Amino acid sequence: MAETANAGVVTRFAPSPTGFLHIGGARTALFNWLYARHCGGKFVLRIEDTDRERSTPEATEAIFAGLKWLGVDWDGDAVSQYSRADRHRAAAQQMLEAGAAYRCFSTKAEIEAHREAHPHEPFQSPWRDRDPAEAPENAEFAIRLKAPREGETVIEDAVQGRVAWKNETLDDLIMVRSDGAPTYNLAVVIDDYEMGVTHVIRGDDHLTNAARQTLIYQAMGYQPPVFAHIPLIHGQDGGKLSKRHGALGVEAYRDMGFLPEGLRNYLARLGWGHGDEEVFDDAQAIEWFDLSGVNKAPAKLDLEKLAFINGQHMKRISDDALIAAYLDYRAATGEPAPSAEAQARIRRALGPLRERAKTLSELDSAAAFAYAEDPIEYEEKAQKQLNAEAVVVLTELLPLLMQAEAWTKAELDQILRDFGDAKSLKFGKFAQPLRAALTGKATSPGVFDVMLALGKDECRKRLQRLLKDG
């Protein structure tokens, strides 16, 4: 990868492949993606796999899969940071030759002794201005940055504003360890510069790293990027995000039945806003997104708000798109694909189903009547509704329903109301048992929605089976 001058906006997402793509990382990726697309620039992906003990190919694939499911695409091929270790070492050598870095022969025991004696002071290596020739023969050494001891290091953060550190509080950070392994801060700077990254948008837990990385940029003669450190996501109680309160991988949200577009919409609103807009599509988010709209205060994960926004997207998308998402959800959660007949029933009931469901999981539960096998299993509450009195009513109602010719809502409604008038029964007195008989559940879509979805023949089969067995 050749060095390039920064041209146009380039953002990046640089996760460590040590686990799943958690929700905070997903939001960071989304913010970078939105800003790059907003500016007509590029969004690149780098896997920071220098920690060889913790990095795994499986975690890398999980990150790829998580981003793809979320709908966050990147430009070009993903870059492995580990594969560029030689370039990182060469940069450290360049700083050595320029006098911006030095070889430190201090042993681990010497460094630990200093820290125990001076716990509140940065380690100051005695080799900073000492002749390396004085070191023992074949002694191991690390390469340290020769950081300034006076003045301040300042960044103008696009979210946090002006942030300054007194240089006396910053140590001469190690850039290459004694075993030859480049460190995170060195690798990040070299990779970001050579990938042409113009804006580094990441969590504010990296804010201190910005000071160290700025010093490396200066030592290399590079122009630092624009930094934008976004507040972390907190739980609903304002504390650290836990697994119980949402600190999960994006695949867990997929398995809970959230749509990718619903999660994208919610994550975009988690710490960023455009007026009072709550529900919007990707085109609107890309048009509106700007770093000036990112809040300084930590965002709180609210699963109820996520469900609300997701429900709005379930109402917005086409029937075909919703059915496809539903089938993907079933596959992802290990459920078998519905038969063509069951899919047709669900599609016929999709209007009322999508009005009530906020997630694909809720849609799946509400659509369970479409999968019912013969004989239907009746849950306890449904069995109570199907008492002896109800069986008599349904026995009288069945032949009237079978006289329906068009099987439309208007026709069925008229049949049921005429039946109620003739028997002096309130609508719920026979509509509730009828719905329970057809679905096996006490709670389901409306009786007409169920009847229209199942069709005349299936309704007849289910009622006849119940009445025969009853």
Buried (B, 14 or more C-beta within 10 A) or exposed (E): EEEEEBEEBBBBBBBBBBBBBBBBBBBBBBBBBBBBBBBEBBBBBBBBBBBEEEBBEEBBEBBBBBBEBBBBEBEEEBBBBBEBBEBBBEBBEBBBEEEBBBBBBBEEEEBEEBEEEEEEEBBEBEBBEBEEEEBEEEEBBBBBBBBBEEEEBEBEBBBBEEBEBEBBEBBBBBBBEBEEBBBBBBBBBBBBBBBBBBBBBBBBEBBEBBBBBBBBBBBBEBEBBBBBBBBBBBBBEEEEBEEEBBBBBBBBBBBBBBBBBBBBBBBBBBBBBBEEEBBBBBEBBBBBBBBEBBEEEBBBBBBEBBBBBBBBBBEBBEEEBBBEBBBBBBEBBEEEEBEEEBBBBBBBBBBBBBEBBBBBBBBBBBBEBBBBEEEBEBEEEBEEBBEEEBBEBBEEBBEEBBEBEEBEEEBBEEBBEEBBEEEEBEEEBBBBBBBBBBBBBBEBBBBBBBBBBBBBEBBBBBBEBBBEEB
